């Protein structure tokens, strides 16, 4: 009898220890589904990031250039936060950056990464209506259309970057073209963008998995039998699709084209979310990459919440996905307001750490928060 009791007691003790370990390794559960609490979390991250804007990240010796793509992605989220904030201090912060950058795109004429900052200029133009904010972007794009790149669509070994030969580019460049078309009423910008976008989709979209290869060097690669679909790379695309659809009427052919890709990706993302709520750095390789990663997860959260808010996704099917993802993101914000577990600059699945962040991670989180806020009753 004593032996039986000891065996049962020991077994129960082991079960308790295992459950305790699961609890410790799982993200802390938050109940932040009220508009006020969501805004509070967004403010913490926004304030931390603006305070640490000129820090160095990803092992770089110098801060990112204010017109760099990294900051361009930050500004996308910061503009969305500025629209929700109780005063204009964040708009003023962005305005000063525009002034410092002389409202110009970055240095490479064709390179999509160097166009990303234009999204912020165009959104600030919508608020302030100052022609200087869009003049140089328009001049650059007019020049590109008159002098189209003759490079092939394949990236190769980073030899061809003038066209959109890597999936990240679909977040950086196309929304600028679409916004410029909407603001000016000139359809030529939209038409040029759509032709180039289709060329990239035809090259990098996998119709079997409904995900994007980061570039052509990944198409034939496998890692322990898995196709390699980089989380943040697909996050760039998925978040970018929402930015594009925002610029078109719902009955337009452009909207229909982007919506088709969006819905295919959304269905896949729902299927491959991890039990913890994030998405693995290699989307089909959860067993190979168990570490959380918050930049890709933020972009997916942003895109999925946007889809519910805009009637493309059924709330009862996708809200649990968004809620779980949002909670895991909140669990990786430090007491000071830094979003941790942001993978450094890269082009493939890699590593992330709880005490390391990047500006684009903060931007993605703020974009996600703007849609989660609306999902739970915010204005």
C-alpha positions in Angstrom: 0.0 0.0 0.0 2.8 2.3 0.9 4.6 1.5 -2.3 1.4 2.2 -4.4 0.9 5.6 -2.6 4.6 6.5 -3.2 4.3 5.6 -6.9 1.1 7.7 -7.3 2.6 10.6 -5.3 5.8 10.6 -7.3 3.9 10.5 -10.6 1.7 13.4 -9.5 4.8 15.3 -8.5 6.3 14.8 -12.0 3.1 16.0 -13.6 3.1 19.1 -11.5 6.7 19.8 -12.4 6.0 19.4 -16.1 3.0 21.7 -16.0 5.1 24.2 -14.1 7.8 24.1 -16.8 5.1 24.5 -19.6 3.8 27.6 -17.7 7.3 29.1 -17.4 8.1 28.5 -21.0 4.8 29.8 -22.3 4.2 33.6 -22.8 2.5 35.4 -20.0 -1.2 35.7 -20.7 -2.4 39.2 -20.8 -6.0 40.5 -20.9 -5.4 43.6 -23.0 -8.5 43.5 -25.2 -9.9 46.8 -24.2 -9.1 49.9 -26.4 -7.6 51.8 -23.4 -5.2 49.0 -22.5 -4.2 48.4 -26.1 -3.4 52.1 -26.5 -1.4 51.9 -23.3 0.8 49.2 -24.6 1.3 51.0 -27.9 2.3 54.1 -26.1 4.9 52.3 -24.1 6.5 50.9 -27.2 6.3 54.1 -29.1 7.8 56.2 -26.3 10.6 53.7 -25.8 11.4 53.7 -29.5 11.3 57.4 -30.0 13.6 57.8 -26.9 16.0 55.2 -28.3 15.6 56.2 -32.0 19.3 57.0 -32.5 20.6 53.9 -30.8 22.5 51.3 -32.7 20.8 48.0 -33.7 21.6 44.7 -35.3 25.3 45.0 -34.3 25.8 48.1 -36.4 28.4 50.6 -35.3 26.2 53.6 -36.3 22.5 54.3 -36.1 20.4 53.6 -39.1 20.1 56.5 -41.5 16.8 58.3 -41.0 15.8 57.5 -44.6 16.9 53.8 -44.3 14.3 51.0 -44.9 14.6 50.0 -41.3 13.3 53.3 -40.2 10.9 53.5 -43.1 9.1 50.5 -41.6 9.1 52.1 -38.2 7.5 55.2 -39.6 4.6 53.1 -41.1 3.6 52.0 -37.7 4.4 55.3 -36.1 2.0 57.1 -38.5 -0.7 54.7 -37.5 0.0 55.3 -33.8 0.1 59.1 -34.3 -3.4 58.9 -35.7 -4.6 57.3 -32.5 -2.5 59.3 -30.0 -4.3 62.0 -27.9 -2.2 64.8 -29.2 0.1 65.6 -32.2 3.5 65.0 -30.6 4.2 61.9 -32.7 3.1 63.7 -35.9 5.5 66.5 -34.9 8.3 63.9 -34.3 7.7 62.4 -37.8 7.5 65.9 -39.4 10.9 66.8 -38.0 12.3 63.6 -39.5 10.9 64.6 -42.8 12.5 68.0 -42.5 15.8 66.5 -41.6 15.6 64.1 -44.5 14.5 67.0 -46.9 11.5 64.9 -47.9 13.7 62.9 -50.2 14.0 59.2 -50.8 17.2 57.4 -49.9 20.2 57.3 -52.3 19.7 54.3 -54.7 17.3 55.4 -57.5 15.6 52.1 -58.2 16.0 50.2 -54.9 12.7 49.5 -53.2 14.3 49.6 -49.7 15.3 53.2 -50.4 11.7 54.1 -51.3 10.1 52.9 -48.0 10.4 56.2 -46.3 8.1 57.7 -48.9 5.2 56.0 -47.2 5.6 58.3 -44.3 6.0 61.4 -46.5 2.8 60.6 -48.4 0.8 60.0 -45.2 2.0 63.3 -43.7 1.0 65.0 -46.9 -2.5 63.7 -46.4 -2.5 65.5 -43.0 -0.5 68.7 -43.7 -1.1 69.1 -47.5 2.4 70.6 -48.0 3.5 69.9 -51.7 7.2 69.6 -50.6 6.4 66.4 -48.9 5.7 64.5 -52.1 7.5 66.5 -54.7 10.8 64.5 -54.7 9.1 61.1 -54.5 7.0 62.0 -57.5 10.1 63.2 -59.4 11.9 60.0 -58.6 9.1 57.8 -59.8 8.6 59.8 -63.0 12.3 59.3 -63.7 12.1 55.5 -63.0 9.1 55.1 -65.4 11.0 57.0 -68.1 14.2 55.0 -67.4 12.9 51.5 -66.5 15.5 49.1 -65.2 16.6 46.4 -67.7 17.8 44.0 -64.9 16.2 40.5 -64.8 13.7 39.7 -62.1 16.0 37.1 -60.6 18.1 38.4 -57.7 21.0 36.0 -58.2 23.8 36.6 -55.6 22.5 40.1 -54.8 23.4 41.2 -58.3 20.0 42.5 -59.3 18.3 44.8 -56.8 16.8 47.4 -59.1 13.6 45.4 -59.5 11.6 43.7 -56.8 13.6 40.5 -56.8 13.1 39.8 -53.0 9.8 39.5 -51.3 10.6 42.2 -48.7 10.5 44.7 -51.5 6.7 44.2 -51.8 6.3 46.1 -48.5 8.9 48.7 -49.2 8.1 50.0 -52.6 4.6 49.2 -53.9 2.6 51.0 -51.2 4.5 54.2 -52.1 3.4 53.9 -55.8 -0.2 53.1 -54.8 -0.4 56.0 -52.3 1.1 58.4 -54.9 -1.5 57.3 -57.4 -4.3 57.9 -55.0 -3.1 61.3 -53.9 -2.3 62.6 -57.4 -5.1 60.8 -59.2 -2.5 59.6 -61.8 -3.2 56.0 -62.6 0.2 55.6 -64.3 1.8 55.1 -60.9 -0.6 52.3 -60.0 -0.3 50.6 -63.4 3.5 50.6 -63.3 3.5 49.2 -59.8 1.0 46.4 -60.6 3.0 45.2 -63.6 6.1 44.9 -61.5 4.3 43.4 -58.5 2.9 40.6 -60.7 6.4 39.8 -62.0 7.6 39.3 -58.4 4.6 37.2 -57.5 5.0 35.0 -60.6 8.6 34.5 -59.5 8.5 34.0 -55.7 5.0 32.9 -54.7 4.6 29.2 -54.0 1.0 28.2 -55.0 1.3 24.9 -53.1 2.1 26.5 -49.8 0.6 30.0 -50.5 3.7 31.6 -49.1 6.6 33.6 -50.6 10.2 32.5 -51.0 12.4 35.3 -49.8 14.3 35.3 -53.2 15.2 32.9 -55.9 18.1 31.4 -54.0 15.6 29.8 -51.6 13.3 28.1 -54.2 15.2 24.9 -54.3 16.6 24.9 -50.8 15.4 22.6 -48.0 16.2 22.5 -44.3 15.5 19.1 -42.7 13.1 18.5 -45.5 11.2 21.8 -45.0 10.8 24.4 -47.7 12.2 27.6 -46.3 9.7 30.5 -45.9 11.1 33.3 -43.8 8.6 34.6 -41.3 9.5 38.3 -41.5 9.8 38.1 -45.3 6.3 36.9 -45.6 5.3 39.4 -42.9 6.6 42.2 -45.2 4.4 40.9 -48.0 1.3 40.3 -45.8 1.4 43.6 -44.1 2.1 45.3 -47.4 -1.0 43.8 -49.0 -3.2 45.6 -46.4 -1.4 48.9 -47.2 -2.1 48.4 -50.9 -5.7 47.4 -50.5 -6.3 50.5 -48.4 -5.6 52.6 -51.6 -8.2 51.0 -53.8 -11.9 50.7 -54.1 -13.2 47.3 -53.1 -14.7 46.8 -56.6 -11.5 47.5 -58.4 -9.5 45.0 -60.3 -6.4 46.0 -58.3 -8.1 45.3 -55.0 -9.3 41.9 -56.3 -5.8 41.0 -57.3 -4.3 41.8 -53.9 -7.2 40.3 -52.1 -6.8 36.9 -53.7 -3.2 36.7 -52.5 -4.1 38.0 -49.1 -6.8 35.4 -48.5 -4.6 32.5 -49.6 -1.9 33.7 -47.2 -4.3 34.3 -44.3 -5.7 30.8 -44.5 -2.2 29.3 -44.4 -1.1 31.6 -41.6 -4.0 30.4 -39.5 -3.0 26.8 -40.0 0.7 27.3 -39.1 0.5 29.5 -36.0 2.4 28.0 -33.1 0.7 26.9 -29.9 2.4 29.7 -28.2 0.8 32.3 -30.5 3.8 33.4 -32.6 4.9 32.2 -36.0 8.2 30.3 -36.4 11.1 32.1 -38.1 10.9 29.4 -40.8 7.2 29.2 -41.2 7.0 25.4 -41.9 9.9 24.6 -39.5 8.5 25.0 -36.0 10.6 22.1 -34.9 13.8 23.8 -36.1 13.0 27.3 -34.8 11.2 27.2 -31.4 12.4 30.7 -30.4 9.7 33.4 -30.5 10.2 36.1 -33.1 8.1 39.3 -32.9 8.6 41.2 -36.1 7.1 38.6 -38.4 4.4 37.9 -35.8 3.6 41.6 -35.5 3.1 41.9 -39.3 0.9 38.8 -39.4 -1.1 40.1 -36.4 -1.5 43.5 -38.2 -2.6 41.8 -41.4 -5.1 39.4 -39.9 -6.7 42.0 -37.6 -7.0 44.3 -40.6 -8.8 41.5 -42.5 -11.3 41.1 -39.8 -11.9 44.8 -39.5 -12.4 45.1 -43.2 -14.7 42.2 -43.6 -12.4 39.9 -45.5 -12.0 37.4 -42.7 -14.6 35.8 -40.5 -14.3 37.1 -36.9 -15.2 33.8 -35.2 -12.5 32.0 -37.2 -9.7 34.5 -37.0 -10.1 36.5 -33.8 -8.7 33.7 -31.7 -5.6 33.7 -33.9 -5.2 37.4 -33.5 -5.8 37.3 -29.7 -3.3 34.6 -29.2 -0.7 36.4 -31.3 -1.3 39.8 -29.6 -1.0 38.2 -26.1 2.3 36.6 -27.0 3.6 40.0 -28.4 2.7 41.7 -25.1 4.5 39.0 -23.2 7.8 40.0 -24.9 7.6 43.8 -24.1 10.1 44.7 -21.3 9.1 46.8 -18.3 10.8 49.8 -20.0 8.7 49.3 -23.2 11.1 47.6 -25.5 9.8 44.9 -27.8 12.1 41.9 -27.4 12.7 38.9 -29.6 13.0 40.9 -32.8 15.3 39.1 -35.3 18.1 41.4 -36.3 18.6 42.5 -39.9 18.8 39.4 -42.1 17.3 37.6 -45.1 16.5 34.1 -43.7 15.4 32.4 -40.5 17.9 32.9 -37.7 18.1 33.9 -34.0 16.3 36.3 -31.7 16.8 37.3 -28.1 14.5 38.7 -25.4 16.8 41.7 -24.8 17.3 42.7 -28.5 15.0 44.7 -30.7 15.0 46.6 -34.0 13.2 49.7 -35.2 11.1 47.8 -37.8 9.9 45.5 -35.0 8.5 48.5 -33.1 6.9 49.7 -36.4 5.3 46.4 -37.0 4.0 46.2 -33.5 2.4 49.6 -33.7 0.8 48.7 -37.0 -0.6 45.6 -35.3 -1.9 47.5 -32.3 -3.7 50.0 -34.5 -5.8 47.2 -36.0 -6.2 45.2 -32.7 -7.4 48.5 -31.2 -10.2 48.8 -33.8 -11.0 45.1 -33.5 -11.9 45.6 -29.8 -14.0 48.7 -30.2 -11.5 51.5 -30.7 -12.5 54.4 -32.9 
